[in-house]
Amino acid sequence: MGECVQTVIVGAGVVGLAVARALAQAGREVIVLERHGLIGSEISSRNSEVIHAGIYYDTDWLKTRLCVAGRKKLYPYLERHSVAHKKTGKLIVASDAEQLSRLSGIMERARINGVDDLRLLSAEEACEMEPHLACTGAILSPSTGIVDAHGLMLALQGDAEEAGAMVAFNAPLQEGRVGEDGIALEVGGDAPMSLLAEEVVIAAGLGAQDAAARLDGYPADEIPPIHRIKGNYFALSGKSPFEHLIYPVPVHGGLGTHATLDLSGRIKFGPDVDWDAPATLDVDPARAETFYDAVRSYWPGLPDGALAPDYAGIRPKLTTRGEPARDFVIHGPETHGVAGLVSLFGIESPGLTSSLAIADHVAHLLGYGKAQ
Ligand SMILES: Cc1cc2nc3c(=O)[nH]c(=O)nc-3n(C[C@H](O)[C@H](O)[C@H](O)COP(=O)(O)OP(=O)(O)OC[C@H]3O[C@@H](n4cnc5c(N)ncnc54)[C@H](O)[C@@H]3O)c2cc1C
């Protein structure tokens, strides 16, 4: 029999670390298993670092509730822990009459979702705020912002460790078995070990389906398929023409090729939705052409040659091209029937924004704390 431990979390991305913090602070003895040698080196370090308001998603989705609740928890958390962030605000811009007609629907959806601070702007008002913008109208979201994702993860790790949690690096979960007396886990890597856990949380991002499938006794039909869909970014050389984040009206599979500032004032465009690409992290310079077209729909002054390939991230999507988008899938014992186990699938955007609320939700599924 392996060493007995109360709670094992698989994955030290922003979600696993937030869950580790919540459960350690609830008094649980927590070990986080991370297959790499550092925290947050997969999805959590390759995203837009935007704190989303919670505007677009279906009202009855968990994603919506956790995004709105997560954002409200996140800003004060970042303040308290001195994590770099900025409430930049964002403009959602319409480029033609058809898109303009969709803005009021977006406003209404947001209001029902509990995002009640949006303002509809005329083209003139939007251009007064952002003189380089071309649009037929826009929505201002004042509570959208940006965050240093790595700083957030360091703060979560610090809190978790202060409450007694431990992060084991180079420690991939290899296999496990659900038994009467707990969940037995075999961990490989630098210091292979056997553990017997009362609780296991699978917060393994792109590896979540694989980790769940490695647990003997986990019902296979409760593991949703994963589609690894790439999002590419191109960076602008030179000064940013914008002070707000600029988003087009959303497209299928993503939020459109938006302009995001980082905390140093640098601007990047993306992510696009590259349905057909292999899930590698290099950015094909040939994609620049589609970026020039997309960005010029709201910034006609983008000079030729100003964009350079930057980085890419991989979305852990649960649906593929042509299929309707899906909610986060967070399964506890009542869904899959395994006592003490919570698994998280499809935690794509806005998972970073939602992380603190996701953690509270997972804690609740395990019997600690209030429902979110
Ligand atoms: C292109 C892109 C842009 C995005 N932009 C935003 C945004 O602006 N705002 C926002 O709120 N959200 C955004 N997101 C979503 C957000 O980044 C993710 O929801 C969040 O980072 C997911 O965190 P995670 O901890 O679930 O996954 P990860 O950060 O990937 O962490 C999972 C960890 O599990 C580890 N792991 C996997 N398998 C095993 C195993 N068998 N054993 C041990 N360890 C294992 C991995 O190594 C990894 O470190 C974006 C995502 C993408 C792809």
The ligand as a Tripos MOL2 file, in Angstrom:
@<TRIPOS>MOLECULE
LIG
   53    58     1     0     0
SMALL
NO_CHARGES

@<TRIPOS>ATOM
      1 C1         -4.9810   30.7120  -26.4820 C.3       1 LIG1
      2 C2         -5.6640   30.8200  -25.1290 C.ar      1 LIG1
      3 C3         -6.0350   32.0660  -24.6360 C.ar      1 LIG1
      4 C4         -6.6760   32.1730  -23.3910 C.ar      1 LIG1
      5 N1         -6.9550   33.4100  -22.8790 N.ar      1 LIG1
      6 C5         -7.5310   33.5070  -21.6670 C.ar      1 LIG1
      7 C6         -7.7930   34.7850  -21.0970 C.ar      1 LIG1
      8 O1         -7.4220   35.8090  -21.6430 O.2       1 LIG1
      9 N2         -8.4580   34.8370  -19.9050 N.ar      1 LIG1
     10 C7         -8.8780   33.7090  -19.2620 C.ar      1 LIG1
     11 O2         -9.5320   33.8230  -18.2310 O.2       1 LIG1
     12 N3         -8.5820   32.4820  -19.7460 N.ar      1 LIG1
     13 C8         -7.9010   32.3550  -20.9120 C.ar      1 LIG1
     14 N4         -7.5910   31.1310  -21.4130 N.ar      1 LIG1
     15 C9         -7.9230   29.9390  -20.6280 C.3       1 LIG1
     16 C10        -6.9290   29.7070  -19.4790 C.3       1 LIG1
     17 O3         -5.6120   29.9240  -19.8950 O.3       1 LIG1
     18 C11        -7.1010   28.2630  -18.9980 C.3       1 LIG1
     19 O4         -8.4800   28.0460  -18.7010 O.3       1 LIG1
     20 C12        -6.2980   27.9460  -17.7540 C.3       1 LIG1
     21 O5         -4.9690   28.3820  -17.8820 O.3       1 LIG1
     22 C13        -6.3370   26.4380  -17.5330 C.3       1 LIG1
     23 O6         -5.5490   26.1400  -16.4110 O.3       1 LIG1
     24 P1         -5.3480   24.6390  -15.9830 P.3       1 LIG1
     25 O7         -4.6810   24.6750  -14.6720 O.co2     1 LIG1
     26 O8         -6.6510   23.9060  -16.1140 O.co2     1 LIG1
     27 O9         -4.4190   24.0010  -17.1240 O.3       1 LIG1
     28 P2         -2.8210   24.0550  -17.2650 P.3       1 LIG1
     29 O10        -2.2930   25.3870  -17.0000 O.co2     1 LIG1
     30 O11        -2.4800   23.4260  -18.5610 O.co2     1 LIG1
     31 O12        -2.3410   23.1300  -16.0820 O.3       1 LIG1
     32 C14        -2.5020   21.7230  -16.1180 C.3       1 LIG1
     33 C15        -1.2340   21.1070  -15.5680 C.3       1 LIG1
     34 O13        -1.4200   19.7060  -15.4330 O.3       1 LIG1
     35 C16        -0.1920   19.0880  -15.7030 C.3       1 LIG1
     36 N5         -0.4530   17.6790  -16.0290 N.ar      1 LIG1
     37 C17        -1.1640   17.2040  -17.0770 C.ar      1 LIG1
     38 N6         -1.1950   15.8460  -17.0170 N.ar      1 LIG1
     39 C18        -0.5160   15.4850  -15.9080 C.ar      1 LIG1
     40 C19        -0.2040   14.2180  -15.3050 C.ar      1 LIG1
     41 N7         -0.6060   13.0430  -15.8300 N.pl3     1 LIG1
     42 N8          0.5360   14.2030  -14.1530 N.ar      1 LIG1
     43 C20         0.9490   15.3830  -13.5930 C.ar      1 LIG1
     44 N9          0.6980   16.6100  -14.1330 N.ar      1 LIG1
     45 C21        -0.0270   16.6360  -15.2680 C.ar      1 LIG1
     46 C22         0.3630   19.8870  -16.8670 C.3       1 LIG1
     47 O14         1.7590   19.7320  -16.9690 O.3       1 LIG1
     48 C23        -0.0460   21.3120  -16.4870 C.3       1 LIG1
     49 O15         0.9710   22.0000  -15.7880 O.3       1 LIG1
     50 C24        -6.9550   30.9910  -22.6370 C.ar      1 LIG1
     51 C25        -6.5690   29.7460  -23.1400 C.ar      1 LIG1
     52 C26        -5.9250   29.6500  -24.3690 C.ar      1 LIG1
     53 C27        -5.4890   28.3060  -24.8820 C.3       1 LIG1
@<TRIPOS>BOND
     1     1     2 1
     2     2     3 ar
     3     2    52 ar
     4     3     4 ar
     5     4     5 ar
     6     4    50 ar
     7     5     6 ar
     8     6     7 ar
     9     6    13 1
    10     7     8 2
    11     7     9 ar
    12     9    10 ar
    13    10    11 2
    14    10    12 ar
    15    12    13 ar
    16    13    14 ar
    17    14    15 1
    18    14    50 ar
    19    15    16 1
    20    16    17 1
    21    16    18 1
    22    18    19 1
    23    18    20 1
    24    20    21 1
    25    20    22 1
    26    22    23 1
    27    23    24 1
    28    24    25 2
    29    24    26 1
    30    24    27 1
    31    27    28 1
    32    28    29 2
    33    28    30 1
    34    28    31 1
    35    31    32 1
    36    32    33 1
    37    33    34 1
    38    33    48 1
    39    34    35 1
    40    35    36 1
    41    35    46 1
    42    36    37 ar
    43    36    45 ar
    44    37    38 ar
    45    38    39 ar
    46    39    40 ar
    47    39    45 ar
    48    40    41 1
    49    40    42 ar
    50    42    43 ar
    51    43    44 ar
    52    44    45 ar
    53    46    47 1
    54    46    48 1
    55    48    49 1
    56    50    51 ar
    57    51    52 ar
    58    52    53 1
@<TRIPOS>SUBSTRUCTURE
     1 LIG1         1 GROUP 0 **** ****
